[in-house]
Amino acid sequence: MTMTAGPELAPTCTRRLDALLDGWELIEAPCGVVVATGTIRGTHVVAFATDPGVQGGALGVDGCGAIARATDLALLRGIPVIGIWHSGGARLREGVASLAGVAEVFAAQTRASGRVLQVSVVLGPAAGGAAYGPALTDIVIMGPAGRVFVTGPDVVRRVTGENVDMDRLGGPDTHGRISGVAHLLAPTDDEALYSARRLALLVGEQGSVDTSLVEGTDPGALVPGDPRKSYDVRPVIQAVLDPGSYLELHRDWATSAVTMVGRLGGRAVGVVANDPQRMAGCLDAETGDKTGRFVQWCDGMGLPLIFLVDVPGYLPGVAQEDEGVLRRGAKLLHAFAGASVPRLTVVTRKAYGGAFIAMGSKGLGADRVFAWPGAQVDVMGATAAVEVLHRRELMAERDPSARAALVLRLAAEHEATTGGLTRALECGAVDEVIEPGETRRRLIETLAQLPHRKGTRPNGPL
């Protein structure tokens, strides 16, 4: 039964909990925080909301203790915990005691990390401890008035001289597009809370594979045959997943890779795919952070992983090396190789070089690797390879048309020698070639045959 606002319950908190939960029961309501248990379409969750009407939502010792206990309760029951944040951080009036209370919250979140779903919905300014609190959770959803920053514009102005407003410092665009702190942006508070509901249902009620649900759209019709042509990979992912079940995370950050959660044959899964309309689908430093964190999270939550691969390689250049593409790109390698959940991969058009390894390769532990007919699998494209291997011979040919013909001939010889997809099948890097129209069916049938393995490694921020 939904609680109604009493003297001790702020209308803002109760209204937000009503929008999030189908029904809820109060656990405790110390000054500035409301904690409740409730359901979302039958899925049990723990939820808490900070009260912006009490000292701007600042966190005191009692409120911090309530949030920590709420998180521990969710861990004890094995159910999601959803926090609604609108808080100025630690209470100045309580001094260092409030800081100790915030540390208690962080410790509880760390205990629960990788074991139960933790979602943060930021609907107003969240500073200091109330900014790091969401950052320690699995998913951060920002409403239109959400602002997340270490410290506010006034302090920034005094300390650094930078003249910045709250929106630029920590608004949805900053954290959705530039920093990657926010996983989902919502145009209204209600839609932000609805996204939290969807995530709780996907992860809290993961379901099982139903092999009768194999009918679907042919994803091959959505992919151009010319490997140089770009396309939006999202309709391809949606053709593979169950209709209407998908939710994209980090849509506007590290955009050459797409990360989605959805259902496949009724089973909740995570999907990683290259997006050729962004940097031709290359992996770069940012996508290493994005995909590595996502794979680690899926493993912690027990979500099987589906990789859709169309990648020409890692993005080269001085800027990428300066940004730590090796260190950050290695996060995907580490996360995928260490995952224990089922992992299935489909190479749709091409998979070259180190990016072939990173994108769900058999060598890193994929349970099954499929490829569509004509997929190009190699160290690099044949033309690029001969330009490296036969550089002197090509430079010696002065006639442009003759040089082009020589490149074509050498490329054909290179493909015949290295084997490409044929060689990949022979050495076991690819298990089977399947028709695009069979992708959904084969993934569902294969997933049904694999044992469900719950990830066991903690899921901390990367």
CORMOJO-V864380 format. One record per residue. N is the residue number from 1. PHI is phi in radians with two decimals (999 if undefined). NEAR is the number of other C-alpha atoms within 10 Angstrom. Layout:
[[N/PHI/NEAR] [N/PHI/NEAR]]
This chain:
[[1/999/10] [2/-1.22/14] [3/-1.30/15] [4/-1.85/14] [5/-1.18/13] [6/-1.98/9] [7/-1.02/6] [8/-1.54/13] [9/-1.95/20] [10/-1.26/22] [11/-0.99/15] [12/-1.05/15] [13/-1.12/23] [14/-1.14/20] [15/-1.10/13] [16/-1.23/17] [17/-1.18/26] [18/-1.10/17] [19/-1.26/17] [20/-1.43/24] [21/-1.98/24] [22/-1.25/16] [23/-2.87/18] [24/-2.65/24] [25/-2.17/15] [26/-1.22/17] [27/-1.72/14] [28/-2.77/18] [29/-2.55/19] [30/-1.18/16] [31/-0.99/21] [32/1.68/25] [33/-2.50/29] [34/-2.10/26] [35/-2.09/24] [36/-2.55/20] [37/-1.94/20] [38/-2.90/22] [39/-2.29/20] [40/-2.23/18] [41/0.85/13] [42/1.59/11] [43/-1.52/18] [44/-1.38/22] [45/-2.47/25] [46/-1.87/26] [47/-2.41/29] [48/-2.45/27] [49/-2.44/28] [50/-1.47/29] [51/-1.77/26] [52/-1.19/20] [53/-1.42/15] [54/-2.01/14] [55/0.90/17] [56/1.11/18] [57/1.37/26] [58/-1.01/29] [59/-1.62/30] [60/-1.72/27] [61/-1.03/21] [62/-1.14/16] [63/-1.14/26] [64/-1.11/26] [65/-1.07/21] [66/-1.16/24] [67/-1.14/28] [68/-1.10/20] [69/-1.16/17] [70/-1.11/27] [71/-1.17/30] [72/-1.14/20] [73/-1.13/19] [74/-1.07/23] [75/-1.12/22] [76/-1.06/11] [77/-1.52/12] [78/1.20/16] [79/-2.23/22] [80/-1.12/25] [81/-2.18/26] [82/-2.11/26] [83/-1.89/25] [84/-1.86/26] [85/-1.87/29] [86/-2.76/28] [87/-2.67/31] [88/-1.46/26] [89/1.73/26] [90/-1.15/25] [91/-1.28/21] [92/-1.10/15] [93/-1.14/11] [94/-1.65/12] [95/1.02/12] [96/-1.13/13] [97/-1.08/15] [98/-1.19/23] [99/-1.13/20] [100/-1.11/16] [101/-1.15/23] [102/-1.09/27] [103/-1.07/17] [104/-1.09/19] [105/-1.07/26] [106/-1.04/23] [107/-1.12/16] [108/-1.14/19] [109/-1.12/26] [110/-1.19/18] [111/-1.07/15] [112/-1.48/25] [113/-1.09/24] [114/1.36/24] [115/-2.08/24] [116/-2.35/25] [117/-1.18/25] [118/-2.09/28] [119/-2.06/25] [120/-2.01/27] [121/-1.96/26] [122/-1.75/31] [123/-1.96/25] [124/-2.78/23] [125/-1.04/25] [126/-2.39/28] [127/-2.09/23] [128/0.98/18] [129/-1.07/26] [130/-1.39/26] [131/-1.66/23] [132/-1.22/17] [133/-0.99/20] [134/-1.02/26] [135/-1.09/19] [136/-1.44/21] [137/-1.60/24] [138/-1.25/23] [139/-2.28/23] [140/-1.99/26] [141/-1.99/27] [142/-2.00/32] [143/-1.43/22] [144/-1.10/18] [145/-1.69/19] [146/-1.16/23] [147/-2.46/28] [148/-2.20/34] [149/-2.76/21] [150/-1.12/16] [151/-2.60/18] [152/-1.32/20] [153/-1.03/19] [154/-1.11/14] [155/-1.19/11] [156/-1.01/16] [157/-1.11/13] [158/-1.23/10] [159/-1.45/9] [160/-1.93/8] [161/1.46/10] [162/-1.29/12] [163/-1.74/11] [164/-2.42/14] [165/-1.70/14] [166/-1.10/17] [167/-1.16/18] [168/-1.21/13] [169/-1.21/20] [170/-2.65/26] [171/-1.42/22] [172/-1.01/26] [173/-1.15/20] [174/-1.03/18] [175/-1.57/25] [176/-1.53/23] [177/-1.92/18] [178/-1.78/14] [179/-1.50/13] [180/1.41/20] [181/-1.15/21] [182/-1.57/29] [183/-1.49/20] [184/-2.41/24] [185/-1.99/27] [186/-2.24/19] [187/-1.30/12] [188/-2.42/14] [189/-1.09/22] [190/-1.08/15] [191/-1.24/17] [192/-1.10/24] [193/-1.20/27] [194/-1.16/16] [195/-1.08/20] [196/-1.10/26] [197/-1.04/22] [198/-1.07/17] [199/-1.13/21] [200/-1.08/25] [201/-1.24/21] [202/-1.14/22] [203/-1.54/22] [204/-1.32/20] [205/-2.21/15] [206/-1.30/18] [207/1.31/16] [208/-2.27/15] [209/-1.36/19] [210/-1.96/15] [211/-1.28/18] [212/-1.45/11] [213/-1.68/15] [214/-1.70/20] [215/-1.22/15] [216/-3.14/17] [217/-1.34/20] [218/-1.31/17] [219/-1.20/21] [220/-1.09/17] [221/-1.21/11] [222/-1.73/16] [223/-2.02/19] [224/-1.06/12] [225/-1.22/13] [226/-1.30/8] [227/-1.13/17] [228/-1.57/11] [229/-1.54/11] [230/-1.54/16] [231/-2.89/17] [232/-1.47/14] [233/-1.36/23] [234/-1.05/17] [235/-1.05/14] [236/-1.17/19] [237/-1.05/23] [238/-1.15/20] [239/-1.21/19] [240/-1.44/27] [241/-1.43/27] [242/-1.12/21] [243/-0.98/14] [244/1.27/9] [245/-1.69/16] [246/-1.68/22] [247/-2.51/18] [248/-1.54/16] [249/-1.89/21] [250/0.98/25] [251/-1.06/20] [252/-1.76/19] [253/-2.13/23] [254/0.88/22] [255/-1.34/23] [256/-1.36/23] [257/-2.21/28] [258/-1.96/25] [259/-2.13/23] [260/-2.36/22] [261/-2.00/24] [262/-3.02/27] [263/-2.11/26] [264/-2.21/29] [265/1.07/27] [266/1.57/19] [267/-1.69/21] [268/-1.16/26] [269/-2.47/26] [270/-1.94/25] [271/-2.18/27] [272/-2.09/23] [273/-2.51/26] [274/-1.37/27] [275/-2.00/24] [276/-1.10/22] [277/-1.41/16] [278/-2.13/15] [279/0.92/17] [280/1.05/20] [281/1.51/25] [282/-1.10/22] [283/-1.44/28] [284/-2.47/26] [285/-1.05/23] [286/-1.14/23] [287/-1.17/25] [288/-1.10/25] [289/-1.08/21] [290/-1.12/26] [291/-1.30/29] [292/-1.09/22] [293/-1.11/20] [294/-1.16/27] [295/-1.09/29] [296/-1.08/27] [297/-1.12/27] [298/-1.03/26] [299/-1.12/30] [300/-1.10/24] [301/-1.46/26] [302/1.42/26] [303/-1.58/29] [304/-0.98/26] [305/-1.97/25] [306/-2.06/25] [307/-1.92/22] [308/-1.92/25] [309/-1.94/28] [310/-2.64/28] [311/-2.28/31] [312/-1.47/29] [313/2.49/24] [314/-1.48/22] [315/-1.19/17] [316/-1.52/12] [317/2.28/9] [318/-1.09/7] [319/-1.05/11] [320/-1.17/15] [321/-1.12/14] [322/-1.12/10] [323/-1.45/13] [324/1.40/15] [325/-1.05/23] [326/-1.21/15] [327/-1.14/13] [328/-1.35/20] [329/-1.15/23] [330/-1.15/17] [331/-1.11/24] [332/-1.18/25] [333/-1.01/22] [334/-1.13/15] [335/-1.15/22] [336/-1.20/26] [337/-1.12/18] [338/-1.58/17] [339/-1.24/26] [340/-2.03/23] [341/-1.35/25] [342/-1.02/24] [343/-2.35/26] [344/-2.14/23] [345/-2.27/26] [346/-2.24/27] [347/-1.57/28] [348/-1.54/26] [349/-2.22/23] [350/-2.70/22] [351/-2.65/27] [352/-2.08/20] [353/1.04/16] [354/-1.07/17] [355/-1.18/23] [356/-1.05/24] [357/-1.17/18] [358/-1.16/27] [359/-1.48/29] [360/1.27/29] [361/-1.32/27] [362/-1.11/21] [363/-1.10/13] [364/-1.56/17] [365/2.06/17] [366/-1.03/23] [367/-1.25/18] [368/-2.69/20] [369/-2.09/22] [370/-1.82/22] [371/-2.47/28] [372/-1.38/21] [373/-0.97/15] [374/1.46/15] [375/-1.05/21] [376/-1.79/27] [377/-2.19/28] [378/-2.96/22] [379/-1.13/19] [380/-2.78/19] [381/-1.03/20] [382/-1.01/23] [383/-1.12/16] [384/-1.11/12] [385/-1.14/18] [386/-1.21/23] [387/-1.19/16] [388/-1.51/11] [389/-1.27/12] [390/-2.11/12] [391/-1.02/11] [392/-1.12/10] [393/-1.11/13] [394/-1.23/20] [395/-1.17/11] [396/-1.26/9] [397/-1.50/13] [398/-1.44/9] [399/-1.34/11] [400/-1.01/10] [401/-1.19/10] [402/-1.18/12] [403/-1.13/16] [404/-1.10/13] [405/-1.13/12] [406/-1.14/16] [407/-1.06/21] [408/-1.06/15] [409/-1.14/13] [410/-1.14/20] [411/-1.13/19] [412/-1.11/14] [413/-1.13/14] [414/-1.11/18] [415/-1.08/20] [416/-1.16/13] [417/-1.37/10] [418/-1.38/15] [419/1.64/16] [420/0.99/20] [421/-1.12/24] [422/-1.04/18] [423/-1.17/17] [424/-1.06/18] [425/-1.19/17] [426/-1.14/11] [427/-1.54/10] [428/1.54/13] [429/-1.20/20] [430/-2.14/23] [431/-1.44/17] [432/-2.82/16] [433/-1.66/18] [434/-2.22/16] [435/-1.27/15] [436/-0.92/19] [437/-1.16/18] [438/-1.66/18] [439/-1.03/23] [440/-1.06/24] [441/-1.08/19] [442/-1.16/16] [443/-1.13/22] [444/-1.13/22] [445/-1.13/17] [446/-1.19/16] [447/-1.09/26] [448/-1.15/16] [449/-1.49/9] [450/-1.53/13] [451/-1.20/9] [452/-1.29/15] [453/-2.10/14] [454/-1.37/18] [455/-1.02/23] [456/-2.08/16] [457/-1.50/18] [458/-1.03/17] [459/-2.00/25] [460/-1.78/18] [461/-1.08/14] [462/-1.69/12]]
